[in-house]
Amino acid sequence: MPLKAHEHPLRKIFSADFDFAIPHYQRPYAWGTEQALQLLDDLEDALVRDAAEPYFLGSLVLVKPDENTPQADVIDGQQRLTTLSILLAVLRDLAENDEAAVVLRHMVLEPGVALDGIKAKPRLLLRDQDSGFFTTYVQTPGRLDDLLTLNDHALANDSQRAIRDNTSALWGRLSDWTDEKRSALATLARNRTFLVVVSTPDLASAHRIFSVMNARGLDLEPSDIFKSEVIGSIDAAQQQEYAKAWETAEQNLGRTTFADLFLHLRMIVAKARGQRELLIEFPHQVLNAYTKTGKATAFVDDMLIPYATAYAHLLNQDYGQHAPAWSQVDDWLQRMVQLDNSDWRPAALWALRNHDDDPLFLDAFLRRLERLAASMLIRRVYTTPRVTRYIELLKQLDSGAGVGAAAFELTADEREETRERLDGELYKVQPVRKYVLLRLDELLAGSPGVSYQHKIISVEHVLPQRPRADSQWVKDFTDEERAFWTHRLGNLLLLNRAKNSYAQNYDFLTKKTKYFDPAAGVTGFALTTRVITEPVWTPEVLERRQAELTGILVKEWELN
C-alpha cells in the first residue's frame, strides 16, 4: 500500500473506519489546560465564521498495514486525538438532548451488539499505562464526575493528571454554555472540522513522515524522535519493557530536563561543540552506533538510564539522603547548580555515571570541577573557550586521567586574573556576585549548604550607592573613596529579603539595626553577621575586610 493522505471530518475519524491505538513506545499524553482550552477557543471562533467554511485541525500520521481494516497505530497526533476525545465526552455528558448524547457517545465509544456478543470498545486506545483509566473515566458515559473528584494521590502518573485537569478545564468552560451553543459546537466538530490523515503500511515510513512534519517547530522534542528510532530498533517482544523504562526516566526528570540530557549525552560521547541541530547530529554521533548494529537495548541500559539517574541526582542533590558519606558530593552539586551556565554538567555527569560507587573520588573530582567553573565564571570566559575547555577535560577523562586531568589546572595567568577580578568591582557583574558571595558565606559559616536554603537571596551594599548629601556616609568617605569601595567585595553582604530602596540609604548604625539585623526579619548569613558586629563602617574597615574576604576565597580556590 503506498502512502496515502486524505482529509476526513471528525464524524469519520471517530467512526468504525478507524480503531486508533497509541503504541507503547510513544510519549505519554502531555497537553496542558492551556492547549486544551486553546483547541476549544479555536473551535468556538470557527462557530461564528461562515457556516460552510471547513475548519482544519491538523494532521495524523498512522501506520495502517491494511487499508481495508480499521486498525491504525498513531505515530503522530495522539495529543490532539486524546483531547478531542475528552472534549466529545464532556459534550456527551452535558448534552440535554438524548439524541445528541447518543451520537456523541458513539463517537467516543463504538457501540456493541449485545445479541451478537459484541462488546462496546473505545475508538481510541491509549498506551497500556493509561488505557484502562481513560476508558473507565472518560470513554464510559457518566463517569466524568468521578474523574473530577480524583486527587493527585489517586492518579498514577502525569498523563492521568493531564487527563483529569483538561477534563476539568473543558467542563468548566462548556458547562457555562447554553445547550444550544454546545449542540452547535458538536455539529461543527462532526461535520466541519477536518483532520488530514497520512497513513503508511509500515513503521519506518511513518517515522520518516513524523520526523519531517515535527522537526520544524511543532510541539515535539528531538528526544521523542530518538525514542521512536531506538524503540523501533528493538525486538517486538522487548519494546514495551524498554518503552516503559524510557518513559520512567523522562517522568523522573521532567520533559524539558529530559530533553536537555540528550545535549549533554552528545557532548559526552562526541566531545565536540554542536555544529547543527541536535536532531541531525545526535543520530550520527551517538545513536547509530547502537541502532544500526543491533544494540539498541544497550543504549537504554548503558547510556540513557544510568545518565538519567545521574542527572536526577545532580539536580536533586540527594545522594546523602541514604548514605551520609555522600553528603559532600551533594554539597558540590548544590554549589555548581548556582552557576549561570550548564556547560560543566557533561563532565559532572561523566563522573557521576562512571564512579557512582565512589564518593571519595567524586568529592575530589567535583572540588576540582567547581574550582575550574568558578574561575571561568569570575573571569567571564565566554561560551566557546569555556566549552572547549570542558571538551578537552572530557577527552582526558576518557583517556584515564581522572582527578589529575591537566584540563583542571589553572595557569598562572588564569589564577592571577581570577584574583584581580575578585578584588575588583564584583557587584557590577550580576552572575558573579551572587555565586561568589554564597561561596564566601558558606566558608565563613563553616557549614556546607546552609547559605543556599533561602527562597529569596539578594546582594546588598553596606555603603550605599547614592547616599544623601547630609548623611554620615558623605562625612566618612570622600567621593574618591566611595567610587573605589562601593561595589567591591568588602562592602557587600547577603539578605534573605527583597531590597528596600529607602532603607538602603540609612546611616550605618540605623541600617544594621533596622535592615540587617535578625530582629528586622533577616536570617543570619555569616557574612551579614560579621557586618553587624562592626561598630563603624569606614574606608579602613573596608580595606581590612576586602583583604580578609578575598584571602579566604583565594585559599579555597588555590589561586596563589
Secondary structure in CASP SS format (residue, H / E / C, confidence):
PFRMAT SS
TARGET T0000
AUTHOR 0000-0000-0000
METHOD secondary structure of the structure
MODEL  1
M C 1.00
P C 1.00
L C 1.00
K E 1.00
A E 1.00
H E 1.00
E E 1.00
H E 1.00
P E 1.00
L H 1.00
R H 1.00
K H 1.00
I H 1.00
F C 1.00
S C 1.00
A C 1.00
D C 1.00
F C 1.00
D E 1.00
F E 1.00
A E 1.00
I C 1.00
P C 1.00
H C 1.00
Y C 1.00
Q C 1.00
R C 1.00
P C 1.00
Y C 1.00
A C 1.00
W C 1.00
G C 1.00
T H 1.00
E H 1.00
Q H 1.00
A H 1.00
L H 1.00
Q H 1.00
L H 1.00
L H 1.00
D H 1.00
D H 1.00
L H 1.00
E H 1.00
D H 1.00
A H 1.00
L H 1.00
V C 1.00
R C 1.00
D C 1.00
A C 1.00
A C 1.00
E C 1.00
P C 1.00
Y E 1.00
F E 1.00
L E 1.00
G E 1.00
S E 1.00
L E 1.00
V E 1.00
L E 1.00
V E 1.00
K C 1.00
P C 1.00
D C 1.00
E C 1.00
N C 1.00
T C 1.00
P C 1.00
Q E 1.00
A E 1.00
D E 1.00
V E 1.00
I E 1.00
D E 1.00
G C 1.00
Q H 1.00
Q H 1.00
R H 1.00
L H 1.00
T H 1.00
T H 1.00
L H 1.00
S H 1.00
I H 1.00
L H 1.00
L H 1.00
A H 1.00
V H 1.00
L H 1.00
R H 1.00
D H 1.00
L H 1.00
A C 1.00
E C 1.00
N C 1.00
D H 1.00
E H 1.00
A H 1.00
A H 1.00
V H 1.00
V H 1.00
L H 1.00
R H 1.00
H H 1.00
M H 1.00
V H 1.00
L E 1.00
E E 1.00
P C 1.00
G C 1.00
V E 1.00
A H 1.00
L H 1.00
D H 1.00
G C 1.00
I E 1.00
K C 1.00
A C 1.00
K E 1.00
P E 1.00
R C 1.00
L E 1.00
L E 1.00
L C 1.00
R C 1.00
D H 1.00
Q H 1.00
D H 1.00
S H 1.00
G H 1.00
F H 1.00
F H 1.00
T H 1.00
T H 1.00
Y H 1.00
V H 1.00
Q H 1.00
T C 1.00
P C 1.00
G C 1.00
R C 1.00
L H 1.00
D H 1.00
D H 1.00
L H 1.00
L H 1.00
T C 1.00
L C 1.00
N C 1.00
D H 1.00
H H 1.00
A H 1.00
L C 1.00
A C 1.00
N C 1.00
D H 1.00
S H 1.00
Q H 1.00
R H 1.00
A H 1.00
I H 1.00
R H 1.00
D H 1.00
N H 1.00
T H 1.00
S H 1.00
A H 1.00
L H 1.00
W H 1.00
G H 1.00
R H 1.00
L H 1.00
S C 1.00
D C 1.00
W C 1.00
T C 1.00
D H 1.00
E H 1.00
K H 1.00
R H 1.00
S H 1.00
A H 1.00
L H 1.00
A H 1.00
T H 1.00
L H 1.00
A H 1.00
R H 1.00
N H 1.00
R C 1.00
T E 1.00
F E 1.00
L E 1.00
V E 1.00
V E 1.00
V E 1.00
S E 1.00
T E 1.00
P C 1.00
D C 1.00
L H 1.00
A H 1.00
S H 1.00
A H 1.00
H H 1.00
R H 1.00
I H 1.00
F H 1.00
S H 1.00
V H 1.00
M H 1.00
N H 1.00
A C 1.00
R C 1.00
G C 1.00
L C 1.00
D C 1.00
L C 1.00
E C 1.00
P H 1.00
S H 1.00
D H 1.00
I H 1.00
F H 1.00
K H 1.00
S H 1.00
E H 1.00
V H 1.00
I H 1.00
G H 1.00
S C 1.00
I C 1.00
D C 1.00
A H 1.00
A H 1.00
Q H 1.00
Q H 1.00
Q H 1.00
E H 1.00
Y H 1.00
A H 1.00
K H 1.00
A H 1.00
W H 1.00
E H 1.00
T H 1.00
A H 1.00
E H 1.00
Q H 1.00
N H 1.00
L H 1.00
G C 1.00
R H 1.00
T H 1.00
T H 1.00
F H 1.00
A H 1.00
D H 1.00
L H 1.00
F H 1.00
L H 1.00
H H 1.00
L H 1.00
R H 1.00
M H 1.00
I H 1.00
V H 1.00
A H 1.00
K C 1.00
A C 1.00
R C 1.00
G C 1.00
Q C 1.00
R C 1.00
E C 1.00
L H 1.00
L H 1.00
I H 1.00
E H 1.00
F H 1.00
P H 1.00
H H 1.00
Q H 1.00
V H 1.00
L H 1.00
N H 1.00
A H 1.00
Y H 1.00
T H 1.00
K C 1.00
T C 1.00
G C 1.00
K C 1.00
A H 1.00
T H 1.00
A H 1.00
F H 1.00
V H 1.00
D H 1.00
D H 1.00
M H 1.00
L H 1.00
I H 1.00
P H 1.00
Y H 1.00
A H 1.00
T H 1.00
A H 1.00
Y H 1.00
A H 1.00
H H 1.00
L H 1.00
L H 1.00
N H 1.00
Q C 1.00
D C 1.00
Y H 1.00
G H 1.00
Q H 1.00
H C 1.00
A C 1.00
P H 1.00
A H 1.00
W H 1.00
S H 1.00
Q H 1.00
V H 1.00
D H 1.00
D H 1.00
W H 1.00
L H 1.00
Q H 1.00
R H 1.00
M H 1.00
V C 1.00
Q C 1.00
L C 1.00
D C 1.00
N C 1.00
S C 1.00
D C 1.00
W C 1.00
R H 1.00
P H 1.00
A H 1.00
A H 1.00
L H 1.00
W H 1.00
A H 1.00
L H 1.00
R H 1.00
N H 1.00
H C 1.00
D C 1.00
D C 1.00
D C 1.00
P H 1.00
L H 1.00
F H 1.00
L H 1.00
D H 1.00
A H 1.00
F H 1.00
L H 1.00
R H 1.00
R H 1.00
L H 1.00
E H 1.00
R H 1.00
L H 1.00
A H 1.00
A H 1.00
S H 1.00
M H 1.00
L H 1.00
I H 1.00
R C 1.00
R C 1.00
V C 1.00
Y C 1.00
T H 1.00
T H 1.00
P H 1.00
R H 1.00
V H 1.00
T H 1.00
R H 1.00
Y H 1.00
I H 1.00
E H 1.00
L H 1.00
L H 1.00
K H 1.00
Q H 1.00
L H 1.00
D H 1.00
S C 1.00
G C 1.00
A C 1.00
G H 1.00
V H 1.00
G H 1.00
A C 1.00
A H 1.00
A H 1.00
F H 1.00
E C 1.00
L C 1.00
T C 1.00
A H 1.00
D H 1.00
E H 1.00
R H 1.00
E H 1.00
E H 1.00
T H 1.00
R H 1.00
E H 1.00
R H 1.00
L H 1.00
D C 1.00
G C 1.00
E C 1.00
L H 1.00
Y H 1.00
K H 1.00
V C 1.00
Q H 1.00
P H 1.00
V H 1.00
R H 1.00
K H 1.00
Y H 1.00
V H 1.00
L H 1.00
L H 1.00
R H 1.00
L H 1.00
D H 1.00
E H 1.00
L H 1.00
L H 1.00
A H 1.00
G C 1.00
S C 1.00
P C 1.00
G C 1.00
V H 1.00
S H 1.00
Y H 1.00
Q C 1.00
H C 1.00
K C 1.00
I C 1.00
I C 1.00
S E 1.00
V E 1.00
E E 1.00
H E 1.00
V C 1.00
L C 1.00
P C 1.00
Q C 1.00
R C 1.00
P C 1.00
R C 1.00
A C 1.00
D C 1.00
S C 1.00
Q H 1.00
W H 1.00
V H 1.00
K H 1.00
D H 1.00
F C 1.00
T C 1.00
D H 1.00
E H 1.00
E H 1.00
R H 1.00
A H 1.00
F H 1.00
W H 1.00
T C 1.00
H C 1.00
R C 1.00
L H 1.00
G H 1.00
N H 1.00
L E 1.00
L E 1.00
L E 1.00
L E 1.00
N C 1.00
R C 1.00
A C 1.00
K C 1.00
N C 1.00
S C 1.00
Y C 1.00
A H 1.00
Q H 1.00
N H 1.00
Y C 1.00
D C 1.00
F H 1.00
L H 1.00
T H 1.00
K H 1.00
K H 1.00
T H 1.00
K H 1.00
Y H 1.00
F H 1.00
D C 1.00
P H 1.00
A H 1.00
A H 1.00
G C 1.00
V C 1.00
T C 1.00
G C 1.00
F C 1.00
A H 1.00
L H 1.00
T H 1.00
T H 1.00
R H 1.00
V H 1.00
I H 1.00
T C 1.00
E C 1.00
P C 1.00
V C 1.00
W C 1.00
T C 1.00
P H 1.00
E H 1.00
V H 1.00
L H 1.00
E H 1.00
R H 1.00
R H 1.00
Q H 1.00
A H 1.00
E H 1.00
L H 1.00
T H 1.00
G H 1.00
I H 1.00
L H 1.00
V H 1.00
K H 1.00
E H 1.00
W C 1.00
E C 1.00
L C 1.00
N C 1.00
END
